[in-house]
Amino acid sequence: MNTVIRMGDVKMYERGADGKKGKSGWNIDDCDRIRLELSASRKIFRKHGIKTVYDLLEDAQFQKINGEIYKFKCFEGSRKLPRCYNAYIASDDKGNKNCLQYEINYFKHKVKVPNVNQYLKDVKAFDPLKEALSNAMIKFDTEWHD
């Protein structure tokens, strides 16, 4: 079945056509996209001057609100931290693995470095995806106004 990843207010999941959805999701062979969702709190909206539903309808500011959420990082510059091609082994309290944030949390207590975050670098291979996401958000905002 499809995979769902939750990171704070962000949810990413595989999905397919509505007509092919089963009781607990989509069969992996029927998945044809990945959906990214932000459950934006009132605080996030207020930060962008959106205080009412009317404000949202007038100017959704989709790119401003979502534009910096999706970042693709890896560790670089330390032999003590996993390389981008290594599997992530740290897990949360439910046993979930393969999450950069779990690795950051694990290594900040295990590795004697001033700050594990200083070894986080952008994964350049994802730059085209980041640009495509940004362009899609800008297009959405432009069409929202039209």
N, C-alpha and C positions, 0 to 999 in steps of 0.2 A: 504494500500500500504506500501511499505518498508520505513524504517526510515533512514534519513541521518543526521549525526552529524558532524559539522565542528568545529574544534578547531585550530585556526591559520592556519598553513600549512597542518594540518592533517585532513583527511576526513575518517569517518567510515560509512559504510552503509550495509544494508541487501541486498542480491542479490540471484538470482536463475539462472537457466539455460537460456542461451541466447534465446532459442526458446520459452520460456515462458514469456519473457519480454513484457509488454504492453506499451502503449503510454507514461505513466508517471512512469514506473518502474515495479516491480514485485508484484503480489498479495502476501500477507503475507504467505499464505499456500504454495506458490511455492518457498519461500526463503529457501535456504539450507546452507547458509554460511554468514559470515560477512567479508567484505573486508576492510582492513586498507590501506590507501594511504597517502603518504607524497608527497606534491608538493615541491620538494627541489629547493631552490633558488640557483643561481650561487654562492652566498656567502657560502652556506652550502657545496657545492662541492669543492670550493677553499680551505675551511678549512681543507679538507681531501686530498688536493693535486691533485684534479681532475680539470684540467684547460681546457681540450678539450674533445671532444667526444672520441677521440682515448684513452685518459687516462681512461675514463669511461669503454670503451670496454676492456682495458687491465686489469683493477682491479676495479670492481664496488664498493667494500667496503660496501656492503649492510648492513652487521651487524654493522659496525662502524657508519654508517650514521643513521640507524634506531634503533639501539639497546637500546638507552636510551630515546627514545621518549615516549614509552607506559609505563606509570606508573599508579599504582592503589593505590590510597590514600584515607584516611578517617580522620576525626577529632578524636582525642583521648586525654583525660586528662583535659578537661574543661567541666563543666556543662552548660556553656553558648552557646556552639557550638553544632550543631546537631550530634547525634550519627550515627553510620554507618547504622543503621536500620531505621532512620528517613528520611522522604521524604525531599528533598531539595526544598525550597520555593522561594528562590531568583530567579529573572529572568533578562534577558537582555532587551534592549529597544524594542524588538519585542515580548516580552512575553514568550520566551523560558525558560523552567525551567529544574530542575533535572540535573544540571551541577555543579560539585565541584568548578570550577573556579568562577561561579557566586556567590556561597556561600562565597568563600574566599573574593571576591571583596565587597560583602555586609557586612560581619562581620568585615572586617578590619576598617570600619568606625563606626560600631555600638558597638563593644565590646571593652572595655578598657583593653586590654592586650598588652604587649610589642610588640608581633608579632603573628598574627594568624597562620602564617606558622609553628611556633614552635609546634603547636598541630597537624600537619599533620603527619600521620604515614602510613607505608606500610600496605596494606590489605594482610595478610598472605595467605588467601584463594586463592588469585590469583597467588601465587608463582608457582604452576605447569603450569599455562598458560604462565607466563613470561618466564619460562624455556623452554617451548615448542616453543614459539616465537623465543627465542634466538637460540635454536638448529636448527630451520628451516632456520633462516637467515645464520647461519654458514654453514649449508649444501648447501644453495644456493650459497654462496661465493665459497665453495670448488668445487662444480660442475661447476661453472662459469669458473674456471681456467682450468678444465679438458677438 
